[in-house]
């Protein structure tokens, strides 16, 4: 029961985010005389607080009755890349468990992976 409740709470977080995305996209469409949208492309960082699986689950509910109701959703994952302060190597922090694969340092600067971006609105 607890696991179900936690997943439902996560879905609420993503639902709120997607509802805001829908508002932004509809506003953009209105200002630019767009009457139909085929695809919405989102980029989500690999270590972002937004979970792609939950976005996909919430999307049909969030777009119901809106200009985006019949749109396709495409999600692109932005890798969590960092640069090692000690040797300068760029690496994926998730795949390498937060350690530089070259020198094993744990001192690094995050370059990407926390983003949430509306990348593209494909209109017809």
N, C-alpha and C positions, 0 to 999 in steps of 0.2 A: 504494500500500500504506500509506504514512504517513497519508494522509487518512482511510482506513478505520479505522486504529488510533486516531487522535485522536477520531473520532466514537464509537467503541466506548468509549473512556475517558469521554467526556462522558455517554454513556448510563449508565455505572456510577454516576456522581455522582447523576444523577436517579433511578436505580433505588433507591439507598439512601435518598434523600429520600422517595420514594413508599412504600417499605416502612415507614418511620417514620410517615407519614401514615396508612397502613392500620392500624397498631397503635393510633394515637390514636383513629381513628374506631371501630374495633372495641371499644376500651375504653369510649368514650362510649356506644356502642350497648348494651353489656352493662350498664352502670350505669343506663341509662334504659329498659331492657326493650324496645329496638328489635330487631325480628326480621328486618326487611328494609329494604334501602336501595335506592332507585330511582336517585338521582343524587347525585354528589359534585361540589360547586362549589368550585374553587380560584381564588384571585386571585393573579396573578403579576405583579410589577413589570416594567415594560418594560426596565429595566436591572439586574434582579436577576441573581444568579448561576445561577438556575434557568432552563433553556431550555424553553419550552412544547412545542416539537416533540418533544424528547426525553422529556418527561413523558408525552405522548400515546403515544409508542412503547413506553415502559416499563410503562405502566399495566396492560395485560392480563397481563403477567408477574407484576407485584407483587400483583395481586389474586387470582390463581389459587389456588383452594382456601380462600379467605377469605369472610367475610360480604359482601364487596364484589364478589365474582366476577362477578355479572351486572349491576353498576351501570353507569350512564352517567357519563362524566367530562365536565364542562363547565369550561373555562378562560376566565377573564376577565382581560384585560390592564389593569393599572393604569398610566396614562401617567406618564412621567418628567417631572414638572412642577417648575419652579423659580421662585423669585422673584428678580428682579434687585435687587441692593443699590443700584444707582445710581438707577433710576427707578421701582422697585416693580412693574414689569410681571411678570405670571405667564405663563410660556411653557413649551412642550415642548422640553427640551434636545436630544432626538434630532432632531426635525424641524428645529430651528434651529441644528444643529451647534454646540451649547454657547454660542451668542451670543444675547444679548437682541435680539429682532427690532425693538424700538423704538429703543434707544440703542446697540446693538452691543457693549455691555459683556460681559465674560467673568466678571464678579464676580456670583455668584448663590448662593442657598441652595436646596438640593434640598428639595422639599416632599413628593414621592412618586415611586415608581418602583422601589424596591428591596424591596418587600414580597413575602412569600410567606404567604398566609393560607388557612386552611380556612374559606371563607365560609359554606357551607351544606351540610347533610346532609339530603337529601330522603328521608324514610322512608315506608314504606307499611305 
